[in-house]
């Protein structure tokens, strides 16, 4: 199992993505598999904004409203389902830490379902990962 866990790290190191991998792993709730998925997705194309990265992952919200009609908001789910699943599981793990707990509780107080709150935390994790890789900066929880 340890050899299998080391294979993605070796591939990232060979590609020169090891610094981004380490940056993403410092985010609470992001373990090696999630970090590998985020880094490999980030380096697939030139994402100029976090919104483009979020849309590529398929965790952006589709709004259908016009005039007086207020539609239901849903995820577009246009991206890779496996990465969305990894972000969701990373959010579930991250909510157990003090860093994400307050954010999750605020979302629940706004009467979001637990699933919607986990998705929102996953989106936030993806945005932070994008910012860290874009700016080549380290994760600082106090910011």
N, C-alpha and C positions, 0 to 999 in steps of 0.2 A: 504494500500500500504506500509506503514512503517513497519507493521508486516511482510509482505512478504519480504521486503528488509533486515530485520534482521535475517531471517532464515538461509541464507548461512553463515552469520557471526557466528551464534551460532554453526553451524556444524563445521566450521573451528576452532572455539575455542575449541570445544569438542575434535577434532582430534589433537589439539596442533599446528595448522598451523597459528595461529593468528599473530605471529611476521612476518612471510613471507608475509601474507596478507597486513599488514601495510607497509612493505617495498615496495611492488609492487605499492601500491596506491599512493606513493609519486612521481612516474614517471608521468610527464605531459601527459595527454591523457588517463590515466588508471583510470577508475572509478570502483566502487565496483564489478560489474559483470565481467569485464575483469580481475581484480585482482583475483577474485575467480576462474575463469577458468584457469589462469596461474598457480596459486598455486596448484590446484587440479591436473592439468596435470603434473606439476613438481614432485609431490609426488607419481605419479603412478608407476614410475620405476626408476632404477638407471641410470641417465644420467651423464656420466663422462665428456662430453664436450658439449659446447653450440651447436655445429653442430648436435649432436645427438638429442638434444631437438628441434632444428629447423626442422630437418627431421621428427621427430615424429609429429610435428604440421602440416607438409605438406606445409611449406612455403620455402622449399629449391628449388633451381633452377636446372632443368634438362638440361644438355648440350648435344646436339647431333652434334658432329663435328668429322670429320676424314679427314686427308690429306688436299685436297683443298676445301672440302665441309664445308661450314659454315652454320650450321642449326640455327633454331630459338630456343631461350631459353625460357622455360616455367616452371611454378611451377609444382611440382610433384603432389600436392593435395592428398597425401596419408593419411594425418591425418584427424582429425575431422573438418568438414566444419564449424561447429558452432564457434569453436575457431578461425578459420581463419577469419570468418565474424566479430567476436568481435575485433580482432586485427586490422582489416581494419577500422572499425568504431572508434576504439581508436586512430588510426593514423590520421583519418580525424579530430577528436577533438583535438588531440595533435598539429597538424599543425597550428592551430589557436593561439597557444601559442608562445612566443618568443623563447622558447627552441628548438622547432622542425622546426620553420619557415625557418631558414637559410639552414638547411639540405635539406628540401623539395625543396627550390628554386634552390639549386645546382643540385639536381637530375633533375629538370625540365630544367635547362640550358644545361644539357647533352642530352636533347631531349628525355627524358623518358616521356611516357604518364602520365597523372595525376594518373591513376589507378596503374601503375607500381611504381610510386613514393610513393603512399600511402602504397603499399605492402612493399616497402623497409623500410619505416618508421616503419611499423608494425613489420618487422623482427628485426629492431634495438631495438624496445621496448621489444620484446621477449628475445633478447640477454641480454639486461640490466637486465631484470627481472631474467633471469637465473643466471647471475653473482651475483646479490644481494642475491638470495636465496642460491646459492652455497657457497659464502663467508660469509654469514650472516652479511652483512654490510648494511649501510643505503645509500640511494640515495643522492649523492652530485652533483648538477648540474654543478659545476665548473670543475669537472674531465673530 
